[in-house]
Amino acid sequence: MNVTFAASRPADTAVLALPVAKDGVAALAPAGFDEAALATLTAAAAGQRFTGAEGTVAEAYVSANGVAQRVLLLGVGSGDDANFERAGGALTARLLTSGVKAVTVDLSGATGEPQAAARLAAGAAQRAWRYDVYRTKLAEEARATLEQITVVGAPDGTDAAWQARDALTQGLALTKTLVTLPPNILYPESFVELVTKEVDGLGLEITVLDETAMRELGMGALLGVSQGSRREARILALHWKGGGDEAPVALVGKGVTFDTGGISIKPAAGMEDMKWDMGGAGAVAGAMRTLALRKAKANVIGVMGLVENMPDGNAQRPGDVVTSMSGQTIEVINTDAEGRLVLCDCITWVQREHKVKTIVDLATLTGAMIISLGNEHGGLFANDEALAQGLLAAGTASGDTLWRFPMGKAYDKLIDSAIADMKNVGPRGGGSITAAQFIARFVDEGVAWAHLDIAGMVWSEKDGPTWGKGATGYGVRLLDRFIADQHEG
């Protein structure tokens, strides 16, 4: 999707979009139309029960200089920035496969806020993302045609606002691509290749650990997950040094590129969904691309633990005991509780290697989280109140919402083992909480840590405001906003 900002409408504008506030149809600006055209638009809005509510669209054909012009009214509700973004997404959803190639959005008189203009354009661009590489027989009427959005009448300052939103849009595109790719194409080594190619030249310091390096470091927990796969594990770290000499904020993502459950194998029905069990790592990759593109004034390192969990003759067994990089031992009760084994070694590594003081990990960790929250919120667990409140605020502001869960000693003792330092699962009750308690055991004293269980959020079975059915890009907006609000001056 190509987005441009212009001082006036292109001469060949055939499709025009006009933002309309809630109950603002009667106040439609002339926009170059005569009274008859305005009357047609007003009647069309009434006939389609359009009131300007956010994310709604009404349309009509009117006469403009003797030529029929298609006009879409975009509801922006109360007119806040988020509603302009929803309007941009709704515009693209209406036109993406319509045969229309270009649309002009006229903001004249609609808003004086650069952020609103930028977010409308970003919402439109984000909703246009599709992955049709493997659809070789796609019907012509189902093909995307919309290529160009031109925004006119944007206020001064929009260019700067758009640069930040464009960076976010590009980060979201990377995350959605990673989450969408099939597991025979995306595996640990190819994940590294794809991401390093996408961030090449952006100024990120890149570190890749292979299995030999991880074995030397004693990462028995992560390597235990990988040992049943012919695909070697990797750790990918992207370091953005935009904040001077302060200790970096660590973003750690679970990257299980396919999860069969291992020996504790999952049911066959729906197992294909486990290609997106790397959604946490995907979000970290997209967030790091965004931060680098907008040259964030913060010191941030993104660490992605990448494995494939398979059940071959060398696979980890229930009952095995593994030794993590921290030296703590883990009795593996269920090989399908593998994400926490990946995260614990990544967290130990980033603490030792980079002396971090703040860690946020993201993982599609537990089915119990979907039972608790459905697909509306990610789960938040934290050992630090300020960090928890900062993430909750960033979630509300970005739209990647979170809900906080309790932690405590009563939950922690549920993962004590009779033969090792801990078990990798507790009882069925409180499954998401005991998973968080497991990870907490690997966080050093004095380090602020939060765990985000995003199992219900990275994939959607229905269209959203700025995404189509499939990968949502969840986590990228949240992390970008968190870094901007809490770690940039």
Backbone torsions as a table, in degrees:
resi	resn	phi	psi	omega
1	MET	NA	125.8	178.1
2	ASN	-99.9	123.9	-179.9
3	VAL	-113.7	127.8	176.1
4	THR	-131.9	153.2	176.1
5	PHE	-114.1	132.9	-175.4
6	ALA	-135.5	159.2	-179.9
7	ALA	-77.3	-28.2	-178.4
8	SER	-144.7	164.6	-178.8
9	ARG	-66.2	141.5	171.7
10	PRO	-59.6	144.1	-176.9
11	ALA	-61.1	-27.8	-176.6
12	ASP	-96.6	22.1	-179.4
13	THR	-59.9	116.7	178.5
14	ALA	-107.4	-24.5	179.4
15	VAL	-126.2	124.1	-176.2
16	LEU	-123.2	138.0	177.0
17	ALA	-119.2	136.9	-178.5
18	LEU	-126.3	120.4	174.7
19	PRO	-67.1	141.0	-179.4
20	VAL	-134.5	127.4	178.4
21	ALA	-74.5	165.8	178.0
22	LYS	-57.3	128.6	-177.8
23	ASP	58.8	30.1	-176.6
24	GLY	-107.5	12.7	-178.1
25	VAL	-61.4	-40.9	-177.7
26	ALA	-65.8	-19.6	-178.1
27	ALA	-100.4	19.2	179.2
28	LEU	-55.1	131.7	176.3
29	ALA	-71.2	154.1	-178.8
30	PRO	-57.1	-36.8	177.3
31	ALA	51.5	30.5	178.1
32	GLY	85.3	5.4	-178.6
33	PHE	-99.1	152.0	175.0
34	ASP	-85.1	179.8	-175.5
35	GLU	-62.8	-34.9	-179.8
36	ALA	-65.9	-40.6	178.7
37	ALA	-65.9	-42.4	178.7
38	LEU	-63.5	-38.0	178.4
39	ALA	-64.3	-38.4	177.6
40	THR	-63.3	-43.2	179.4
41	LEU	-64.9	-41.8	179.8
42	THR	-63.4	-42.4	178.8
43	ALA	-66.4	-39.2	178.7
44	ALA	-63.6	-41.3	178.5
45	ALA	-62.1	-44.4	-180.0
46	ALA	-64.1	-41.8	-178.5
47	GLY	-67.2	-26.4	179.9
48	GLN	-101.4	11.0	179.6
49	ARG	54.2	38.8	179.9
50	PHE	-90.1	124.9	-179.4
51	THR	-119.1	-0.3	-176.1
52	GLY	93.4	9.0	177.4
53	ALA	-60.3	146.2	-173.3
54	GLU	-59.2	136.0	176.2
55	GLY	80.3	5.3	178.9
56	THR	-99.4	158.6	-177.0
57	VAL	-139.3	138.0	169.2
58	ALA	-130.0	154.5	-178.6
59	GLU	-148.5	160.1	178.9
60	ALA	-159.3	163.0	171.1
61	TYR	-103.7	131.3	179.1
62	VAL	-129.4	165.6	178.8
63	SER	-91.0	126.5	176.7
64	ALA	-129.9	109.6	-177.5
65	ASN	55.6	39.3	176.6
66	GLY	79.8	6.1	-178.9
67	VAL	-120.9	137.1	177.8
68	ALA	-69.5	127.9	-179.7
69	GLN	-124.6	134.8	177.7
70	ARG	-83.6	126.0	-178.7
71	VAL	-122.8	129.8	177.4
72	LEU	-113.0	130.7	174.2
73	LEU	-95.3	124.1	-176.4
74	LEU	-106.5	118.8	178.7
75	GLY	-74.0	125.6	177.6
76	VAL	-115.7	10.8	174.7
77	GLY	55.6	-126.8	-178.9
78	SER	-71.6	-11.1	176.4
79	GLY	88.0	11.1	177.5
80	ASP	-75.9	169.4	-172.5
81	ASP	-58.2	-42.6	-177.9
82	ALA	-62.4	-34.9	179.4
83	ASN	-70.6	-32.6	173.8
84	PHE	-65.0	-37.1	177.0
85	GLU	-64.0	-44.2	177.4
86	ARG	-61.2	-37.6	178.9
87	ALA	-64.6	-40.8	177.0
88	GLY	-62.1	-42.3	177.1
89	GLY	-63.5	-40.3	179.7
90	ALA	-65.3	-36.4	177.9
91	LEU	-61.9	-47.9	179.5
92	THR	-65.0	-41.5	179.0
93	ALA	-57.6	-37.5	-179.4
94	ARG	-71.8	-34.5	-169.9
95	LEU	-107.8	-9.9	-167.7
96	LEU	-55.4	-44.0	-177.9
97	THR	-114.0	23.1	-173.3
98	SER	-83.4	-9.0	-172.0
99	GLY	96.6	-16.6	177.1
100	VAL	-72.2	135.0	179.7
101	LYS	-101.1	-26.1	-175.8
102	ALA	-144.5	145.8	177.0
103	VAL	-139.6	144.3	175.9
104	THR	-110.0	131.1	176.2
105	VAL	-107.0	120.8	-178.2
106	ASP	-102.9	112.1	-178.7
107	LEU	-96.1	5.5	-177.4
108	SER	-55.0	119.8	178.5
109	GLY	78.7	-1.6	-175.7
110	ALA	-89.0	-35.5	-177.0
111	THR	-156.8	148.0	173.6
112	GLY	-107.3	10.0	-174.7
113	GLU	-103.5	120.4	177.0
114	PRO	-58.1	-37.5	-178.5
115	GLN	-62.7	-37.0	179.5
116	ALA	-64.2	-43.8	179.1
117	ALA	-63.3	-44.2	-179.1
118	ALA	-65.7	-39.0	-177.9
119	ARG	-73.2	-31.7	174.0
120	LEU	-61.5	-47.3	-180.0
121	ALA	-63.4	-40.5	-179.3
122	ALA	-66.8	-41.9	177.9
123	GLY	-59.6	-40.2	178.3
124	ALA	-64.8	-44.0	-178.2
125	ALA	-68.4	-40.3	-179.0
126	GLN	-66.0	-39.6	-179.1
127	ARG	-69.4	-18.4	-179.2
128	ALA	-79.9	-12.1	-177.0
129	TRP	-63.7	129.2	174.6
130	ARG	-144.2	157.9	176.1
131	TYR	-127.0	95.7	-174.7
132	ASP	-108.8	17.3	-173.5
133	VAL	-56.1	-39.1	-174.2
134	TYR	-97.7	6.4	-178.6
135	ARG	-96.6	83.9	-172.8
136	THR	-80.7	-15.9	-178.0
137	LYS	-121.5	34.9	179.7
138	LEU	-66.1	128.1	-179.9
139	ALA	-60.2	147.1	-176.1
140	GLU	-57.4	-42.1	-177.7
141	GLU	-72.4	-9.5	177.7
142	ALA	-98.0	-3.3	-179.1
143	ARG	-79.5	143.8	176.9
144	ALA	-69.7	133.3	179.3
145	THR	-117.6	-26.9	-174.7
146	LEU	-68.0	122.4	-175.4
147	GLU	-120.2	-26.3	-169.3
148	GLN	-134.9	129.8	170.4
149	ILE	-122.3	123.3	177.3
150	THR	-111.5	125.6	-179.3
151	VAL	-106.2	122.8	178.1
152	VAL	-117.8	155.1	178.5
153	GLY	78.5	15.5	178.7
154	ALA	-73.4	145.1	-177.4
155	PRO	-73.7	165.9	175.0
156	ASP	-59.0	142.9	-178.9
157	GLY	95.5	-5.4	-177.8
158	THR	-67.7	-33.6	-178.3
159	ASP	-57.9	-46.1	-179.9
160	ALA	-65.4	-41.9	178.8
161	ALA	-63.7	-38.9	-179.3
162	TRP	-67.0	-37.1	179.8
163	GLN	-57.6	-43.4	178.7
164	ALA	-67.2	-40.2	-179.7
165	ARG	-70.8	-35.2	177.1
166	ASP	-66.0	-38.9	176.4
167	ALA	-61.2	-43.4	177.1
168	LEU	-62.5	-42.4	-179.5
169	THR	-61.5	-40.5	178.9
170	GLN	-69.4	-36.3	175.5
171	GLY	-65.2	-42.1	177.0
172	LEU	-61.7	-39.2	179.9
173	ALA	-62.2	-40.8	178.2
174	LEU	-63.5	-46.9	-179.4
175	THR	-61.2	-45.1	-179.3
176	LYS	-64.7	-35.0	176.7
177	THR	-65.1	-47.3	-179.7
178	LEU	-59.8	-44.7	-177.8
179	VAL	-68.6	-28.0	-176.4
180	THR	-84.0	-32.2	-173.3
181	LEU	-58.5	141.4	179.4
182	PRO	-69.6	154.5	-172.9
183	PRO	-71.7	-15.9	173.3
184	ASN	-78.3	-13.7	177.4
185	ILE	-101.8	-40.4	-179.7
186	LEU	-106.2	113.1	176.3
187	TYR	-141.2	175.2	-170.6
188	PRO	-51.2	-47.4	-177.8
189	GLU	-66.3	-41.4	-178.0
190	SER	-74.4	-28.2	173.4
191	PHE	-58.9	-47.5	179.6
192	VAL	-60.8	-45.3	-178.9
193	GLU	-62.4	-45.1	-177.7
194	LEU	-65.5	-47.1	-176.9
195	VAL	-67.7	-43.6	-179.5
196	THR	-63.8	-32.9	175.6
197	LYS	-66.6	-41.8	-177.8
198	GLU	-68.9	-26.9	-178.7
199	VAL	-103.5	4.6	-179.3
200	ASP	-58.9	131.9	177.4
201	GLY	84.4	2.8	-178.3
202	LEU	-92.7	-4.1	177.6
203	GLY	93.5	12.0	177.4
204	LEU	-84.1	138.5	173.6
205	GLU	-85.4	124.0	-172.2
206	ILE	-109.9	130.3	175.2
207	THR	-124.8	133.4	176.9
208	VAL	-126.7	126.4	175.0
209	LEU	-107.4	128.0	174.6
210	ASP	-94.8	-177.3	-174.9
211	GLU	-66.2	-32.9	177.6
212	THR	-61.9	-46.0	179.0
213	ALA	-64.0	-41.4	-179.9
214	MET	-66.7	-36.4	178.7
215	ARG	-66.0	-39.7	178.1
216	GLU	-65.1	-30.5	179.3
217	LEU	-83.5	-7.8	177.4
218	GLY	83.4	29.3	-177.8
219	MET	-82.7	64.1	-176.5
220	GLY	-69.6	-24.9	-180.0
221	ALA	-70.7	-51.6	179.7
222	LEU	-64.1	-45.6	-177.3
223	LEU	-67.2	-27.4	175.7
224	GLY	-62.4	-36.7	177.4
225	VAL	-65.6	-40.0	-173.0
226	SER	-79.2	-16.6	-166.1
227	GLN	-68.0	-15.1	177.2
228	GLY	-89.1	-0.7	-176.5
229	SER	-107.7	147.7	172.9
230	ARG	-77.8	-13.2	177.3
231	ARG	-87.7	124.0	-179.6
232	GLU	-71.6	146.6	176.8
233	ALA	-74.8	159.9	175.6
234	ARG	-144.7	153.0	162.5
235	ILE	-116.5	128.7	177.3
236	LEU	-115.3	126.5	177.2
237	ALA	-122.5	130.0	177.1
238	LEU	-117.1	120.7	-174.9
239	HIS	-114.3	119.0	175.8
240	TRP	-104.5	114.6	-176.6
241	LYS	-102.7	77.6	-179.3
242	GLY	-112.0	8.3	-172.8
243	GLY	-128.0	34.6	177.4
244	GLY	72.5	-143.4	-173.7
245	ASP	-98.7	6.5	-179.6
246	GLU	-66.6	153.3	179.5
247	ALA	-60.3	138.2	-177.7
248	PRO	-70.4	150.9	167.2
249	VAL	-81.3	131.8	-179.5
250	ALA	-101.3	128.2	171.6
251	LEU	-110.2	118.9	-173.7
252	VAL	-118.5	127.0	-175.7
253	GLY	-120.6	135.0	172.3
254	LYS	-73.4	126.6	-178.2
255	GLY	-126.8	63.7	175.8
256	VAL	-84.7	101.7	-170.8
257	THR	-69.4	-22.4	164.7
258	PHE	-156.0	137.8	-175.8
259	ASP	-125.9	102.8	174.3
260	THR	-80.5	-14.8	-170.2
261	GLY	95.9	-9.2	-177.3
262	GLY	69.3	-145.9	179.5
263	ILE	-60.3	-34.1	174.0
264	SER	-82.8	64.6	-164.9
265	ILE	-66.6	145.1	179.8
266	LYS	-74.9	160.2	171.1
267	PRO	-60.9	149.6	-178.0
268	ALA	-65.0	-39.1	-176.5
269	ALA	-64.2	120.1	177.3
270	GLY	85.9	-0.5	-177.4
271	MET	-62.8	-24.1	178.7
272	GLU	-59.6	-24.2	178.5
273	ASP	-65.7	-17.7	-175.1
274	MET	-74.1	5.3	168.8
275	LYS	-67.7	-23.4	-179.5
276	TRP	-97.9	22.2	176.0
277	ASP	-76.2	3.0	174.0
278	MET	-102.6	19.8	-175.1
279	GLY	-61.6	-31.4	177.2
280	GLY	-66.3	-46.2	176.7
281	ALA	-64.6	-37.0	177.7
282	GLY	-62.0	-40.8	178.7
283	ALA	-65.8	-39.6	178.6
284	VAL	-64.4	-43.0	178.3
285	ALA	-60.3	-46.1	179.4
286	GLY	-64.6	-39.6	178.9
287	ALA	-65.3	-41.2	179.4
288	MET	-66.4	-36.4	175.4
289	ARG	-64.0	-42.3	178.9
290	THR	-62.1	-48.2	-178.1
291	LEU	-60.7	-40.6	179.7
292	ALA	-69.7	-41.1	-179.5
293	LEU	-63.4	-38.0	-179.9
294	ARG	-93.8	6.2	176.9
295	LYS	53.5	56.1	-178.4
296	ALA	-59.0	139.6	-179.8
297	LYS	-89.7	63.8	-177.7
298	ALA	-152.7	157.4	178.3
299	ASN	-104.9	109.1	-171.6
300	VAL	-135.5	136.0	173.3
301	ILE	-121.4	128.6	177.1
302	GLY	-104.3	123.2	-177.5
303	VAL	-116.9	127.1	-178.3
304	MET	-121.3	117.4	177.0
305	GLY	-91.6	115.3	-168.4
306	LEU	-115.8	117.9	179.4
307	VAL	-145.3	166.2	169.6
308	GLU	-122.0	132.3	-176.5
309	ASN	-103.6	103.7	-174.5
310	MET	-125.5	159.1	-173.6
311	PRO	-107.9	53.2	-179.4
312	ASP	-87.1	-171.9	-175.2
313	GLY	-66.3	-15.6	178.7
314	ASN	-102.7	6.7	-174.0
315	ALA	-68.2	153.3	174.4
316	GLN	-59.3	140.6	-177.6
317	ARG	-107.6	150.3	166.8
318	PRO	-60.2	130.1	-175.9
319	GLY	105.2	-17.0	175.8
320	ASP	-63.8	153.1	171.8
321	VAL	-119.3	127.5	179.9
322	VAL	-119.1	155.0	178.7
323	THR	-109.5	122.0	-178.3
324	SER	-78.5	169.8	177.8
325	MET	-60.4	-29.9	-179.9
326	SER	-71.5	-13.5	-175.1
327	GLY	96.1	-13.5	178.0
328	GLN	-73.8	144.2	-179.2
329	THR	-101.4	149.2	-173.3
330	ILE	-132.3	125.3	171.5
331	GLU	-86.7	119.9	-177.7
332	VAL	-85.5	105.9	178.8
333	ILE	-87.1	-36.3	-177.3
334	ASN	-138.8	119.9	-177.8
335	THR	-74.5	-8.9	175.9
336	ASP	-84.8	-3.2	172.8
337	ALA	-99.5	59.8	-170.1
338	GLU	-93.7	-25.1	-175.0
339	GLY	-61.6	-38.5	179.8
340	ARG	-67.1	-28.3	176.5
341	LEU	-70.3	-33.1	176.1
342	VAL	-71.0	-47.3	-175.7
343	LEU	-64.1	-39.1	-173.3
344	CYS	-63.1	-39.7	178.6
345	ASP	-72.1	-35.2	176.5
346	CYS	-64.2	-39.8	-179.8
347	ILE	-67.4	-42.6	177.0
348	THR	-61.5	-44.3	-178.1
349	TRP	-62.0	-46.9	-176.4
350	VAL	-69.2	-30.2	176.3
351	GLN	-68.5	-43.5	-178.1
352	ARG	-73.7	-38.6	-173.4
353	GLU	-81.4	-33.3	-171.9
354	HIS	-123.6	3.0	174.3
355	LYS	52.0	43.4	-176.1
356	VAL	-71.8	153.5	177.4
357	LYS	-112.5	-11.6	179.2
358	THR	-136.4	131.0	178.1
359	ILE	-130.6	132.0	169.4
360	VAL	-123.1	116.8	176.2
361	ASP	-105.7	148.1	179.9
362	LEU	-128.0	134.7	-177.1
363	ALA	-157.8	140.4	167.0
364	THR	-80.9	76.2	-161.9
365	LEU	-91.2	-44.0	-171.5
366	THR	-136.3	138.1	171.3
367	GLY	-64.0	-25.7	178.5
368	ALA	-61.1	-28.5	178.6
369	MET	-67.1	-37.3	177.9
370	ILE	-67.5	-36.7	175.5
371	ILE	-62.1	-39.9	-177.4
372	SER	-72.9	-47.5	-168.4
373	LEU	-118.8	-3.6	-177.1
374	GLY	62.4	-136.7	-176.9
375	ASN	-118.1	31.7	-176.3
376	GLU	-109.3	-27.6	-178.8
377	HIS	-140.8	150.4	164.9
378	GLY	-87.4	154.5	179.2
379	GLY	-88.9	139.9	-179.5
380	LEU	-119.5	130.6	173.5
381	PHE	-129.2	139.6	-176.5
382	ALA	-154.8	153.3	175.4
383	ASN	-103.8	5.3	-174.6
384	ASP	-139.2	125.2	-174.6
385	GLU	-66.8	-43.5	-178.5
386	ALA	-63.6	-41.3	178.2
387	LEU	-64.2	-43.4	179.6
388	ALA	-61.1	-45.7	-178.8
389	GLN	-66.7	-36.7	177.0
390	GLY	-63.5	-40.1	178.9
391	LEU	-70.6	-41.1	177.7
392	LEU	-60.4	-43.2	179.3
393	ALA	-65.2	-41.7	178.3
394	ALA	-64.4	-36.7	177.8
395	GLY	-64.0	-44.1	179.1
396	THR	-65.0	-43.6	-177.1
397	ALA	-68.8	-34.4	-175.2
398	SER	-89.8	-20.1	-174.6
399	GLY	94.6	-10.5	173.9
400	ASP	-88.9	80.2	-167.8
401	THR	-74.7	152.5	-179.0
402	LEU	-129.2	157.2	174.3
403	TRP	-134.9	128.2	-173.6
404	ARG	-85.0	140.9	178.5
405	PHE	-114.3	157.9	179.3
406	PRO	-79.9	160.0	170.1
407	MET	-137.5	166.1	178.3
408	GLY	165.8	172.6	-175.0
409	LYS	-63.2	-33.5	-179.1
410	ALA	-62.7	-37.5	176.6
411	TYR	-75.2	-37.3	-175.0
412	ASP	-61.6	-40.6	-176.7
413	LYS	-68.5	-13.4	179.2
414	LEU	-70.8	-13.0	178.6
415	ILE	-110.8	14.7	172.2
416	ASP	-68.3	141.8	-179.3
417	SER	-110.1	151.2	178.0
418	ALA	-78.2	-19.8	-175.4
419	ILE	-125.5	-5.9	-179.9
420	ALA	-139.6	-177.2	-179.1
421	ASP	-68.2	-29.3	-178.9
422	MET	-164.3	162.6	170.5
423	LYS	-98.9	157.6	179.0
424	ASN	-87.0	-4.4	172.1
425	VAL	-143.6	154.8	171.2
426	GLY	-107.1	-156.8	177.2
427	PRO	-70.2	174.5	-177.4
428	ARG	-63.6	-42.2	-179.2
429	GLY	-65.6	137.4	178.9
430	GLY	66.8	32.1	-174.2
431	GLY	-59.4	-37.4	178.8
432	SER	-70.5	-33.9	-178.4
433	ILE	-71.9	-44.4	179.4
434	THR	-66.7	-29.4	174.3
435	ALA	-63.9	-42.7	177.3
436	ALA	-65.7	-39.4	178.3
437	GLN	-61.9	-35.7	176.7
438	PHE	-60.0	-51.1	-178.1
439	ILE	-62.3	-37.9	-177.3
440	ALA	-59.3	-27.1	-179.2
441	ARG	-67.4	-11.3	-178.3
442	PHE	-106.9	5.1	179.3
443	VAL	-93.2	126.2	-176.5
444	ASP	-68.4	154.8	176.1
445	GLU	-56.9	132.4	177.7
446	GLY	87.9	-3.2	178.4
447	VAL	-94.9	126.1	175.3
448	ALA	-78.0	127.6	-173.2
449	TRP	-135.9	142.6	172.5
450	ALA	-137.1	142.6	177.9
451	HIS	-117.5	127.0	179.1
452	LEU	-112.1	112.9	176.4
453	ASP	-92.3	107.8	-171.5
454	ILE	-112.5	30.8	-174.6
455	ALA	-57.8	-33.3	-177.0
456	GLY	-93.2	5.7	-166.8
457	MET	-115.9	-20.4	-171.2
458	VAL	-81.7	-14.7	-177.5
459	TRP	-136.4	138.8	-178.6
460	SER	-129.2	138.4	178.0
461	GLU	-86.7	4.3	177.2
462	LYS	-142.4	161.5	178.5
463	ASP	-64.4	147.0	174.1
464	GLY	-116.0	-178.9	-177.2
465	PRO	-59.7	-37.6	-177.6
466	THR	-129.1	22.7	174.6
467	TRP	-149.0	154.4	172.4
468	GLY	-90.0	173.9	178.0
469	LYS	-51.6	129.4	-178.7
470	GLY	127.0	-137.8	-176.8
471	ALA	-66.6	133.6	-176.9
472	THR	-99.2	-21.9	-173.7
473	GLY	78.5	14.0	-176.8
474	TYR	-55.1	137.9	177.5
475	GLY	107.3	-31.2	-177.7
476	VAL	-69.0	-48.3	178.1
477	ARG	-59.9	-44.3	-177.6
478	LEU	-59.9	-51.1	-177.5
479	LEU	-66.4	-41.2	178.7
480	ASP	-61.2	-44.4	-179.9
481	ARG	-68.2	-38.6	178.6
482	PHE	-61.1	-47.1	179.6
483	ILE	-64.0	-43.6	-179.5
484	ALA	-61.3	-43.3	-174.6
485	ASP	-80.6	-34.6	-170.5
486	GLN	-106.5	-17.3	-172.6
487	HIS	-133.7	7.7	173.0
488	GLU	-118.2	132.7	-178.8
489	GLY	-77.2	NA	NA
